[in-house]
């Protein structure tokens, strides 16, 4: 996802917050499922390998679900994602997508 698209979603998109992550989203017209970017700062997790681990877990959780509409999403994981079980992450992803439908 391009940087200008991420900035547009953050500035003008809708918002959803959960226990493990926050989401800024915008519906797209392409209808080709979910396009996402995972943004995690050094303030959340200081070490790069922890941020990469959280980024990979978040992307794989969203890859396992299908969206009925095209969505552009910017995901802001919290530090709890590093400690959470993958089932908990997937449950929150399903809860997020059901709220956005």
C-alpha positions in Angstrom: 0.0 0.0 0.0 1.4 3.4 -1.0 2.3 6.0 1.6 -0.2 8.6 0.3 -3.0 6.0 0.6 -2.0 5.2 4.2 -2.0 9.0 5.0 -5.4 9.4 3.4 -6.9 6.5 5.3 -5.5 7.8 8.6 -6.8 11.3 7.9 -10.3 10.5 6.5 -11.0 6.9 7.2 -13.3 5.4 9.8 -12.1 4.0 13.1 -12.5 0.8 15.1 -10.7 0.0 18.4 -10.3 -3.3 20.1 -8.2 -4.8 22.9 -5.3 -5.9 20.7 -5.2 -3.3 18.0 -6.8 -0.2 16.5 -7.9 0.1 12.9 -8.4 2.9 10.5 -10.3 1.8 7.4 -11.8 3.0 4.2 -14.0 1.1 1.7 -12.5 0.8 -1.8 -14.2 0.2 -5.1 -11.9 -2.5 -6.4 -13.7 -5.1 -4.3 -10.6 -7.4 -4.2 -10.7 -8.1 -0.5 -8.6 -6.5 2.2 -5.5 -4.4 1.5 -3.7 -3.6 4.7 -0.7 -1.9 6.2 0.5 -2.6 9.7 2.0 0.4 11.5 3.8 -0.2 14.8 6.1 2.4 16.4 9.1 2.2 18.7 6.9 3.5 21.5 4.8 0.4 21.4 7.7 -2.1 21.1 11.3 -1.0 21.4 13.0 -3.9 19.7 12.8 -4.4 15.9 12.5 -8.1 16.0 9.4 -7.8 18.3 7.8 -5.3 16.0 8.4 -7.5 13.0 7.0 -10.5 14.9 3.8 -8.6 15.7 3.6 -7.3 12.1 3.8 -10.9 10.7 1.3 -12.2 13.2 -1.2 -9.5 12.4 -0.9 -9.8 8.7 -1.3 -13.6 8.8 -4.4 -13.2 11.0 -6.0 -10.9 8.4 -4.9 -13.2 5.6 -7.0 -16.0 7.0 -10.3 -14.2 6.7 -12.4 -12.9 3.8 -14.2 -9.6 3.5 -17.4 -9.2 1.6 -16.4 -5.7 0.5 -13.1 -4.2 -0.6 -11.4 -2.6 2.4 -8.2 -0.6 2.8 -7.0 -0.9 6.4 -4.2 0.5 8.5 -3.7 -1.6 11.6 -2.1 -0.2 14.7 -1.2 -3.2 17.0 -0.8 -2.8 20.7 2.0 -4.4 22.7 -0.5 -7.1 23.9 -0.4 -8.7 20.5 3.2 -10.0 21.2 1.9 -12.0 24.2 -1.5 -13.0 22.9 -2.3 -16.4 21.4 -3.0 -16.5 17.7 -6.6 -17.7 18.4 -7.2 -14.5 20.3 -5.8 -12.4 17.5 -8.0 -14.2 14.9 -11.1 -13.7 17.1 -10.5 -10.0 17.3 -10.0 -9.8 13.6 -13.3 -11.5 13.0 -14.9 -9.2 15.6 -13.4 -6.2 13.7 -14.6 -7.3 10.3 -18.1 -8.1 11.6 -18.3 -4.6 13.0 -17.2 -3.0 9.7 -19.8 -4.8 7.6 
